[in-house]
Amino acid sequence: METVFDHNITEQEQLALFGEVLTPERYLELVSMPAAAVDAIGALYTLRGDREKAQEYLNRVGEIFASSHSRGA
């Protein structure tokens, strides 16, 4: 699963997004759903001011939910 750690998140960015600095292992314990991980990446790019990249990841969240609902139907 792709996470914010694949995008070189800094300690300062972790504090802004999560309120604490997490290890990759602890992050995976807290964020077990792929949509949540992708949403966090979108939030990271929003924090960095990269709206285009943020939107790309936020669109992927919608795709993940749509895919999971179509499989369950």
N, CA, C and O atoms as CSV, one atom per row, in Angstrom:
chain,resi,resn,atom,element,x,y,z
A,1,MET,N,N,0.841,-1.172,0.000
A,1,MET,CA,C,0.000,0.000,0.000
A,1,MET,C,C,0.894,1.246,0.000
A,1,MET,O,O,1.833,1.354,0.789
A,2,GLU,N,N,0.591,2.155,-0.876
A,2,GLU,CA,C,1.315,3.430,-0.965
A,2,GLU,C,C,0.941,4.293,0.238
A,2,GLU,O,O,-0.230,4.399,0.601
A,3,THR,N,N,1.951,4.904,0.846
A,3,THR,CA,C,1.707,5.753,2.019
A,3,THR,C,C,2.458,7.076,1.884
A,3,THR,O,O,3.220,7.289,0.941
A,4,VAL,N,N,2.221,7.957,2.853
A,4,VAL,CA,C,2.918,9.246,2.878
A,4,VAL,C,C,4.427,9.064,2.988
A,4,VAL,O,O,5.187,9.946,2.588
A,5,PHE,N,N,4.861,7.939,3.524
A,5,PHE,CA,C,6.293,7.685,3.656
A,5,PHE,C,C,6.952,7.445,2.303
A,5,PHE,O,O,8.159,7.638,2.155
A,6,ASP,N,N,6.170,7.028,1.324
A,6,ASP,CA,C,6.680,6.892,-0.040
A,6,ASP,C,C,6.865,8.254,-0.702
A,6,ASP,O,O,7.430,8.350,-1.792
A,7,HIS,N,N,6.388,9.303,-0.041
A,7,HIS,CA,C,6.453,10.663,-0.577
A,7,HIS,C,C,7.326,11.561,0.297
A,7,HIS,O,O,7.190,12.785,0.298
A,8,ASN,N,N,8.224,10.917,1.039
A,8,ASN,CA,C,9.237,11.632,1.827
A,8,ASN,C,C,8.640,12.651,2.788
A,8,ASN,O,O,9.096,13.793,2.846
A,9,ILE,N,N,7.623,12.245,3.542
A,9,ILE,CA,C,7.022,13.135,4.522
A,9,ILE,C,C,8.054,13.500,5.588
A,9,ILE,O,O,8.816,12.649,6.048
A,10,THR,N,N,8.066,14.762,5.968
A,10,THR,CA,C,9.002,15.223,6.986
A,10,THR,C,C,8.340,15.145,8.366
A,10,THR,O,O,7.126,14.975,8.471
A,11,GLU,N,N,9.140,15.268,9.408
A,11,GLU,CA,C,8.587,15.282,10.760
A,11,GLU,C,C,7.651,16.472,10.939
A,11,GLU,O,O,6.602,16.345,11.570
A,12,GLN,N,N,8.018,17.621,10.391
A,12,GLN,CA,C,7.182,18.812,10.488
A,12,GLN,C,C,5.829,18.579,9.803
A,12,GLN,O,O,4.792,18.977,10.333
A,13,GLU,N,N,5.834,17.948,8.649
A,13,GLU,CA,C,4.590,17.648,7.942
A,13,GLU,C,C,3.750,16.634,8.725
A,13,GLU,O,O,2.524,16.737,8.759
A,14,GLN,N,N,4.407,15.662,9.351
A,14,GLN,CA,C,3.671,14.699,10.170
A,14,GLN,C,C,2.978,15.398,11.334
A,14,GLN,O,O,1.823,15.103,11.641
A,15,LEU,N,N,3.673,16.310,11.974
A,15,LEU,CA,C,3.071,17.050,13.085
A,15,LEU,C,C,1.864,17.848,12.611
A,15,LEU,O,O,0.854,17.918,13.311
A,16,ALA,N,N,1.959,18.447,11.436
A,16,ALA,CA,C,0.841,19.236,10.902
A,16,ALA,C,C,-0.348,18.351,10.539
A,16,ALA,O,O,-1.495,18.744,10.757
A,17,LEU,N,N,-0.097,17.173,9.995
A,17,LEU,CA,C,-1.188,16.297,9.550
A,17,LEU,C,C,-1.744,15.399,10.643
A,17,LEU,O,O,-2.954,15.181,10.716
A,18,PHE,N,N,-0.861,14.873,11.497
A,18,PHE,CA,C,-1.275,13.852,12.461
A,18,PHE,C,C,-1.165,14.283,13.913
A,18,PHE,O,O,-1.679,13.609,14.806
A,19,GLY,N,N,-0.497,15.405,14.153
A,19,GLY,CA,C,-0.325,15.874,15.526
A,19,GLY,C,C,0.793,15.164,16.274
A,19,GLY,O,O,1.012,15.414,17.459
A,20,GLU,N,N,1.487,14.292,15.591
A,20,GLU,CA,C,2.606,13.564,16.188
A,20,GLU,C,C,3.483,13.000,15.074
A,20,GLU,O,O,3.075,12.942,13.914
A,21,VAL,N,N,4.685,12.588,15.444
A,21,VAL,CA,C,5.594,11.954,14.498
A,21,VAL,C,C,5.422,10.447,14.645
A,21,VAL,O,O,5.542,9.894,15.738
A,22,LEU,N,N,5.142,9.803,13.530
A,22,LEU,CA,C,4.873,8.363,13.528
A,22,LEU,C,C,5.972,7.604,12.801
A,22,LEU,O,O,6.582,8.118,11.863
A,23,THR,N,N,6.216,6.387,13.238
A,23,THR,CA,C,7.064,5.488,12.458
A,23,THR,C,C,6.200,4.922,11.333
A,23,THR,O,O,4.974,4.922,11.442
A,24,PRO,N,N,6.815,4.446,10.266
A,24,PRO,CA,C,6.008,3.813,9.213
A,24,PRO,C,C,5.153,2.656,9.748
A,24,PRO,O,O,4.020,2.461,9.306
A,25,GLU,N,N,5.688,1.911,10.680
A,25,GLU,CA,C,4.947,0.783,11.241
A,25,GLU,C,C,3.715,1.257,12.013
A,25,GLU,O,O,2.628,0.700,11.863
A,26,ARG,N,N,3.893,2.282,12.835
A,26,ARG,CA,C,2.763,2.813,13.619
A,26,ARG,C,C,1.719,3.425,12.682
A,26,ARG,O,O,0.517,3.269,12.900
A,27,TYR,N,N,2.174,4.111,11.655
A,27,TYR,CA,C,1.259,4.691,10.670
A,27,TYR,C,C,0.379,3.600,10.062
A,27,TYR,O,O,-0.833,3.780,9.939
A,28,LEU,N,N,0.976,2.474,9.681
A,28,LEU,CA,C,0.221,1.385,9.072
A,28,LEU,C,C,-0.774,0.764,10.049
A,28,LEU,O,O,-1.818,0.261,9.634
A,29,GLU,N,N,-0.459,0.794,11.337
A,29,GLU,CA,C,-1.411,0.314,12.341
A,29,GLU,C,C,-2.645,1.216,12.391
A,29,GLU,O,O,-3.764,0.740,12.582
A,30,LEU,N,N,-2.432,2.514,12.219
A,30,LEU,CA,C,-3.521,3.485,12.313
A,30,LEU,C,C,-4.310,3.613,11.016
A,30,LEU,O,O,-5.514,3.869,11.036
A,31,VAL,N,N,-3.632,3.435,9.899
A,31,VAL,CA,C,-4.257,3.637,8.583
A,31,VAL,C,C,-4.232,2.298,7.841
A,31,VAL,O,O,-3.292,2.001,7.104
A,32,SER,N,N,-5.259,1.513,8.046
A,32,SER,CA,C,-5.272,0.182,7.466
A,32,SER,C,C,-6.033,0.101,6.147
A,32,SER,O,O,-5.902,-0.884,5.420
A,33,MET,N,N,-6.826,1.121,5.829
A,33,MET,CA,C,-7.603,1.106,4.593
A,33,MET,C,C,-6.860,1.868,3.495
A,33,MET,O,O,-6.377,2.974,3.739
A,34,PRO,N,N,-6.760,1.301,2.298
A,34,PRO,CA,C,-6.066,1.991,1.202
A,34,PRO,C,C,-6.624,3.389,0.925
A,34,PRO,O,O,-5.856,4.305,0.631
A,35,ALA,N,N,-7.937,3.571,1.013
A,35,ALA,CA,C,-8.517,4.892,0.744
A,35,ALA,C,C,-8.018,5.925,1.750
A,35,ALA,O,O,-7.775,7.076,1.386
A,36,ALA,N,N,-7.864,5.528,3.001
A,36,ALA,CA,C,-7.370,6.454,4.026
A,36,ALA,C,C,-5.920,6.832,3.758
A,36,ALA,O,O,-5.531,7.985,3.940
A,37,ALA,N,N,-5.124,5.861,3.325
A,37,ALA,CA,C,-3.720,6.141,3.013
A,37,ALA,C,C,-3.604,7.094,1.831
A,37,ALA,O,O,-2.787,8.016,1.849
A,38,VAL,N,N,-4.418,6.873,0.808
A,38,VAL,CA,C,-4.394,7.746,-0.371
A,38,VAL,C,C,-4.896,9.143,-0.006
A,38,VAL,O,O,-4.366,10.141,-0.496
A,39,ASP,N,N,-5.914,9.219,0.852
A,39,ASP,CA,C,-6.419,10.509,1.317
A,39,ASP,C,C,-5.328,11.276,2.063
A,39,ASP,O,O,-5.198,12.489,1.900
A,40,ALA,N,N,-4.549,10.574,2.877
A,40,ALA,CA,C,-3.451,11.223,3.609
A,40,ALA,C,C,-2.392,11.755,2.651
A,40,ALA,O,O,-1.811,12.812,2.898
A,41,ILE,N,N,-2.137,11.045,1.578
A,41,ILE,CA,C,-1.177,11.538,0.573
A,41,ILE,C,C,-1.729,12.806,-0.074
A,41,ILE,O,O,-0.989,13.766,-0.289
A,42,GLY,N,N,-3.014,12.814,-0.382
A,42,GLY,CA,C,-3.644,14.024,-0.917
A,42,GLY,C,C,-3.510,15.193,0.041
A,42,GLY,O,O,-3.219,16.315,-0.371
A,43,ALA,N,N,-3.724,14.924,1.324
A,43,ALA,CA,C,-3.582,15.976,2.338
A,43,ALA,C,C,-2.141,16.473,2.417
A,43,ALA,O,O,-1.900,17.664,2.616
A,44,LEU,N,N,-1.190,15.561,2.261
A,44,LEU,CA,C,0.221,15.943,2.274
A,44,LEU,C,C,0.525,16.918,1.136
A,44,LEU,O,O,1.186,17.935,1.342
A,45,TYR,N,N,0.040,16.601,-0.058
A,45,TYR,CA,C,0.292,17.491,-1.191
A,45,TYR,C,C,-0.466,18.814,-1.059
A,45,TYR,O,O,0.001,19.847,-1.539
A,46,THR,N,N,-1.620,18.785,-0.418
A,46,THR,CA,C,-2.330,20.041,-0.129
A,46,THR,C,C,-1.486,20.894,0.800
A,46,THR,O,O,-1.331,22.095,0.576
A,47,LEU,N,N,-0.942,20.284,1.840
A,47,LEU,CA,C,-0.073,20.984,2.789
A,47,LEU,C,C,1.142,21.574,2.086
A,47,LEU,O,O,1.602,22.659,2.442
A,48,ARG,N,N,1.654,20.874,1.104
A,48,ARG,CA,C,2.827,21.343,0.353
A,48,ARG,C,C,2.472,22.399,-0.689
A,48,ARG,O,O,3.357,22.988,-1.309
A,49,GLY,N,N,1.171,22.637,-0.881
A,49,GLY,CA,C,0.745,23.645,-1.844
A,49,GLY,C,C,0.678,23.146,-3.275
A,49,GLY,O,O,0.580,23.945,-4.206
A,50,ASP,N,N,0.728,21.837,-3.463
A,50,ASP,CA,C,0.670,21.252,-4.802
A,50,ASP,C,C,-0.762,20.776,-5.049
A,50,ASP,O,O,-1.074,19.599,-4.868
A,51,ARG,N,N,-1.616,21.690,-5.459
A,51,ARG,CA,C,-3.042,21.379,-5.633
A,51,ARG,C,C,-3.288,20.331,-6.705
A,51,ARG,O,O,-4.170,19.486,-6.552
A,52,GLU,N,N,-2.530,20.372,-7.776
A,52,GLU,CA,C,-2.727,19.419,-8.867
A,52,GLU,C,C,-2.445,17.986,-8.398
A,52,GLU,O,O,-3.230,17.074,-8.659
A,53,LYS,N,N,-1.332,17.803,-7.715
A,53,LYS,CA,C,-0.981,16.475,-7.206
A,53,LYS,C,C,-1.968,16.045,-6.125
A,53,LYS,O,O,-2.344,14.874,-6.064
A,54,ALA,N,N,-2.388,16.967,-5.279
A,54,ALA,CA,C,-3.377,16.656,-4.247
A,54,ALA,C,C,-4.677,16.176,-4.876
A,54,ALA,O,O,-5.258,15.189,-4.426
A,55,GLN,N,N,-5.130,16.861,-5.903
A,55,GLN,CA,C,-6.378,16.481,-6.568
A,55,GLN,C,C,-6.272,15.106,-7.210
A,55,GLN,O,O,-7.232,14.335,-7.217
A,56,GLU,N,N,-5.099,14.809,-7.747
A,56,GLU,CA,C,-4.869,13.488,-8.342
A,56,GLU,C,C,-5.118,12.386,-7.304
A,56,GLU,O,O,-5.770,11.385,-7.599
A,57,TYR,N,N,-4.596,12.580,-6.094
A,57,TYR,CA,C,-4.778,11.575,-5.047
A,57,TYR,C,C,-6.199,11.578,-4.499
A,57,TYR,O,O,-6.742,10.518,-4.189
A,58,LEU,N,N,-6.795,12.735,-4.379
A,58,LEU,CA,C,-8.171,12.785,-3.900
A,58,LEU,C,C,-9.118,12.120,-4.894
A,58,LEU,O,O,-10.101,11.499,-4.487
A,59,ASN,N,N,-8.839,12.240,-6.181
A,59,ASN,CA,C,-9.635,11.534,-7.189
A,59,ASN,C,C,-9.492,10.023,-7.032
A,59,ASN,O,O,-10.445,9.273,-7.244
A,60,ARG,N,N,-8.304,9.593,-6.663
A,60,ARG,CA,C,-8.072,8.155,-6.466
A,60,ARG,C,C,-8.891,7.610,-5.298
A,60,ARG,O,O,-9.313,6.454,-5.323
A,61,VAL,N,N,-9.118,8.438,-4.274
A,61,VAL,CA,C,-9.951,8.008,-3.148
A,61,VAL,C,C,-11.341,7.655,-3.659
A,61,VAL,O,O,-11.893,6.614,-3.303
A,62,GLY,N,N,-11.905,8.526,-4.496
A,62,GLY,CA,C,-13.216,8.268,-5.082
A,62,GLY,C,C,-13.225,7.004,-5.914
A,62,GLY,O,O,-14.189,6.239,-5.877
A,63,GLU,N,N,-12.165,6.780,-6.658
A,63,GLU,CA,C,-12.066,5.571,-7.488
A,63,GLU,C,C,-12.009,4.312,-6.621
A,63,GLU,O,O,-12.607,3.291,-6.960
A,64,ILE,N,N,-11.296,4.390,-5.511
A,64,ILE,CA,C,-11.196,3.233,-4.605
A,64,ILE,C,C,-12.572,2.903,-4.030
A,64,ILE,O,O,-12.975,1.741,-3.987
A,65,PHE,N,N,-13.290,3.943,-3.586
A,65,PHE,CA,C,-14.626,3.703,-3.037
A,65,PHE,C,C,-15.576,3.167,-4.104
A,65,PHE,O,O,-16.353,2.250,-3.836
A,66,ALA,N,N,-15.522,3.725,-5.300
A,66,ALA,CA,C,-16.398,3.270,-6.376
A,66,ALA,C,C,-16.101,1.806,-6.714
A,66,ALA,O,O,-17.017,1.013,-6.936
A,67,SER,N,N,-14.844,1.468,-6.751
A,67,SER,CA,C,-14.440,0.095,-7.057
A,67,SER,C,C,-14.911,-0.866,-5.975
A,67,SER,O,O,-15.399,-1.955,-6.277
A,68,SER,N,N,-14.765,-0.464,-4.706
A,68,SER,CA,C,-15.166,-1.355,-3.620
A,68,SER,C,C,-16.678,-1.543,-3.577
A,68,SER,O,O,-17.156,-2.621,-3.224
A,69,HIS,N,N,-17.437,-0.501,-3.934
A,69,HIS,CA,C,-18.896,-0.618,-3.942
A,69,HIS,C,C,-19.371,-1.448,-5.125
A,69,HIS,O,O,-20.357,-2.176,-5.005
A,70,SER,N,N,-18.702,-1.358,-6.251
A,70,SER,CA,C,-19.134,-2.129,-7.418
A,70,SER,C,C,-18.843,-3.617,-7.222
A,70,SER,O,O,-19.570,-4.462,-7.743
A,71,ARG,N,N,-17.796,-3.939,-6.483
A,71,ARG,CA,C,-17.487,-5.344,-6.191
A,71,ARG,C,C,-18.486,-5.929,-5.207
A,71,ARG,O,O,-18.804,-7.117,-5.264
A,72,GLY,N,N,-18.982,-5.083,-4.298
A,72,GLY,CA,C,-19.912,-5.560,-3.283
A,72,GLY,C,C,-21.340,-5.671,-3.782
A,72,GLY,O,O,-22.187,-6.235,-3.089
A,73,ALA,N,N,-21.631,-5.147,-4.969
A,73,ALA,CA,C,-23.001,-5.164,-5.483
A,73,ALA,C,C,-23.368,-6.475,-6.120
A,73,ALA,O,O,-24.491,-6.636,-6.598
